[in-house]
């Protein structure tokens, strides 16, 4: 009987952590989804139909479609961030769930990877729920919307990894307020969610090019109109680079915290 390699034995050790978090979440799935999608949907209805009636079109497309394609990316960003911050911090610091898991033959890397993939998965659930509403309202029904799903997963992974960086440095829940106020909120306004970047000064337009939310919006928005962005490869590189860098920092800082 062939022996299983060491790599093969360790490859999926993160999955039980993912499954454990999923089973806990499943008990409150409906309230959780409502909480995650309520704000983006309110924004979509209020700004899309309200402001959209005044604005008309943006970049040659109806404003509600312009906003919807940005709002779904923003929703994924927020859902991934909340899970990688508040929920992960509770399991790590308050409930000591991570310590209990590490008593088993599971490394800290396995725990961290489980948290990363779970936060990203949960953010995709929220994104899919909003996508269903968008299709039901007839805002967009292009077949290319299906291609948005892997892009939303990649976006969720990026913001989950960034959230785990902040989680590794946090000493309490109040610490996360700084991240939401000083990082995520400005990023939302600099990433073309509500208005085109051409409305911003040139230095801010240059800054936006390296922001993961901007890359996600630029990848997803054309899919709402049945075509692809000419710079899709560049935006994928930005998201991939952000993910690798954020994962390395999250892993390094988390290991340092547990050694302290």
C-alpha positions in Angstrom: 0.0 0.0 0.0 1.6 3.3 -1.0 2.5 5.7 1.8 1.0 9.1 1.8 3.6 11.9 1.5 4.1 14.4 4.3 2.8 17.2 2.1 -0.4 15.2 1.3 -1.0 14.5 5.0 -0.7 18.2 5.9 -2.4 19.8 2.9 -6.0 19.8 4.2 -5.5 20.4 7.9 -7.0 23.8 7.6 -10.3 22.4 6.3 -11.7 21.2 9.7 -11.2 24.7 11.0 -13.1 26.0 8.0 -15.9 23.4 8.6 -16.1 24.2 12.3 -16.6 27.9 11.6 -19.2 27.0 8.9 -21.2 24.8 11.2 -21.3 27.5 13.9 -22.3 30.1 11.3 -25.0 27.9 9.8 -27.0 28.1 13.1 -27.4 31.9 12.5 -27.0 32.0 8.7 -30.1 34.0 7.9 -29.5 36.8 10.5 -25.9 36.9 9.5 -26.6 37.3 5.8 -29.2 39.9 6.5 -26.7 41.9 8.6 -24.0 41.6 5.9 -26.2 42.6 2.9 -28.6 45.1 4.5 -26.3 48.1 4.3 -25.1 47.5 0.6 -28.8 46.9 -0.4 -30.0 50.1 1.3 -27.1 51.9 -0.4 -28.0 50.4 -3.7 -31.7 51.3 -3.4 -31.3 54.8 -1.9 -28.4 55.9 -4.2 -29.2 53.8 -7.2 -32.8 54.7 -7.6 -32.8 58.0 -5.7 -29.6 59.7 -6.9 -29.7 57.7 -10.1 -32.9 59.5 -11.0 -31.0 62.8 -10.8 -27.7 61.7 -12.2 -29.0 59.6 -15.1 -26.0 58.0 -16.6 -22.3 57.7 -15.6 -19.7 56.8 -18.1 -22.5 56.1 -20.6 -24.3 53.5 -18.4 -27.3 53.9 -16.0 -26.1 55.0 -12.6 -27.8 52.1 -10.8 -25.8 49.6 -12.8 -22.6 51.6 -12.2 -23.3 51.6 -8.4 -24.5 47.9 -8.2 -21.2 46.6 -9.6 -19.3 48.6 -7.0 -21.6 47.8 -4.2 -21.2 44.1 -4.5 -17.4 44.4 -4.2 -17.8 46.7 -1.2 -20.1 44.1 0.4 -17.5 41.4 0.0 -14.9 43.7 1.4 -16.9 44.5 4.5 -18.1 40.9 5.1 -14.6 39.5 4.8 -13.2 42.2 7.1 -15.9 41.7 9.8 -15.2 38.0 9.9 -11.4 38.3 9.9 -11.6 40.9 12.6 -14.4 40.6 15.2 -15.1 36.9 14.8 -11.5 35.8 14.4 -10.4 37.9 17.3 -13.2 36.4 19.5 -11.9 32.9 18.6 -8.3 33.8 19.1 -8.3 36.1 22.1 -11.6 35.9 24.0 -12.9 32.3 23.5 -9.4 30.8 23.2 -10.6 28.6 20.4 -7.3 28.8 18.6 -5.5 27.5 21.7 -7.8 24.6 22.0 -7.4 23.7 18.3 -3.6 23.9 18.6 -3.6 21.2 21.2 -4.4 18.8 18.4 -1.8 18.0 15.6 -2.7 21.3 14.0 -0.3 24.2 13.5 -0.9 27.9 13.8 -0.6 28.1 10.0 -3.4 25.7 9.6 -5.6 27.7 12.0 -4.8 30.9 10.2 -5.4 29.4 6.7 -8.7 28.0 8.0 -9.7 31.5 9.2 -8.6 33.1 5.9 -10.6 30.7 3.7 -13.6 30.8 6.0 -13.8 34.6 6.0 -13.4 34.7 2.2 -16.2 32.0 1.8 -18.5 33.9 4.1 -18.0 37.1 2.1 -18.8 35.3 -1.1 -22.1 34.1 0.5 -23.0 37.8 1.0 -21.9 38.7 -2.5 -24.0 36.0 -4.0 -27.1 37.1 -2.0 -26.7 40.6 -3.4 -26.1 39.3 -6.9 -29.4 37.4 -6.7 -31.2 40.6 -5.7 -29.5 42.4 -8.6 -30.7 39.8 -11.1 -34.2 39.7 -9.5 -34.5 43.5 -9.9 -33.4 43.3 -13.5 -30.4 45.6 -12.9 -28.2 43.2 -14.8 -28.9 39.7 -16.2 -25.8 39.1 -18.3 -24.3 35.6 -18.4 -20.9 37.1 -17.6 -22.1 37.7 -14.0 -21.2 34.1 -13.3 -17.5 35.0 -13.9 -17.8 37.5 -11.0 -18.0 34.6 -8.5 -14.3 33.6 -8.6 -13.4 37.3 -8.6 -15.4 37.9 -5.5 -13.7 34.9 -3.8 -10.3 36.4 -4.7 -11.4 39.8 -3.3 -12.6 38.1 -0.2 -9.3 36.4 0.3 -7.4 39.6 -0.1 -9.5 41.5 2.5 -9.5 38.5 4.8 -5.7 38.4 4.8 -5.6 42.2 5.5 -8.1 41.8 8.3 -5.9 39.1 9.9 -3.0 41.5 9.8 -5.0 43.9 11.9 -6.3 41.1 14.1 -2.7 40.1 14.9 -2.0 43.6 16.3 -5.3 44.2 18.1 -5.6 44.2 21.8 -9.3 44.8 21.9 -12.4 45.3 19.7 -12.0 49.1 19.8 -8.8 48.8 17.8 -10.8 47.7 14.7 -12.6 51.1 14.6 -9.4 52.7 13.4 -9.1 50.2 10.5 -12.7 50.8 9.4 -12.5 54.6 9.7 -9.0 55.2 8.4 -8.6 52.4 5.9 -11.8 50.9 4.6 -13.9 54.0 4.4 -11.4 56.1 2.4 -10.7 53.1 0.2 -14.4 52.9 -0.6 -14.4 56.5 -1.9 -11.1 56.1 -3.7 -12.1 52.9 -5.6 -14.8 54.0 -8.0 -17.7 52.5 -6.1 -19.9 55.6 -6.0 -18.4 57.8 -8.8 -15.7 57.4 -11.6 -12.1 58.0 -10.6 -11.8 60.7 -13.3 -13.6 62.9 -10.8 -10.6 62.8 -8.5 -7.3 64.7 -8.6 -4.5 62.9 -10.5 -2.5 61.9 -7.3 -5.6 60.2 -5.9 -6.2 58.4 -9.2 -2.6 57.1 -9.1 -3.1 55.9 -5.5 -6.3 54.1 -6.4 -4.4 51.9 -8.9 -2.8 49.9 -6.1 -5.9 49.5 -4.0 -7.4 46.0 -3.9 -11.0 47.3 -3.9 -10.4 49.4 -7.0 -8.9 46.4 -8.8 -11.9 44.3 -7.8 -14.4 46.9 -9.0 -12.6 47.3 -12.3 -12.7 43.5 -12.8 -16.4 43.1 -11.8 -18.0 46.2 -13.3 -17.6 45.3 -17.0 -19.2 41.9 -16.3 -22.4 43.7 -15.5 -22.5 44.9 -19.1 -21.5 41.6 -20.8 -17.9 42.4 -21.6 -14.4 42.3 -20.1 -12.0 45.0 -19.0 -9.0 45.5 -21.3 -6.7 45.8 -18.2 -8.1 42.7 -16.5 -4.6 41.1 -16.3 -3.2 44.1 -14.5 -6.0 44.2 -12.0 -5.6 40.4 -11.3 -1.8 41.0 -10.7 -2.7 43.8 -8.2 -5.1 41.5 -6.3 -2.7 38.6 -6.4 0.2 40.7 -5.2 -1.9 42.2 -2.4 -3.0 38.7 -1.3 0.5 37.3 -1.2 1.9 40.3 0.7 -1.1 40.4 3.1 -0.9 36.7 3.8 2.8 36.9 4.5 2.3 39.8 6.9 -0.6 38.1 8.7 1.3 34.9 9.1 4.4 36.6 10.4 2.6 39.0 12.8 0.3 36.2 14.1 3.3 33.9 14.8 5.1 36.7 16.5 2.1 37.4 18.7 1.8 33.8 19.8 5.5 33.7 20.6 5.3 36.8 22.8 
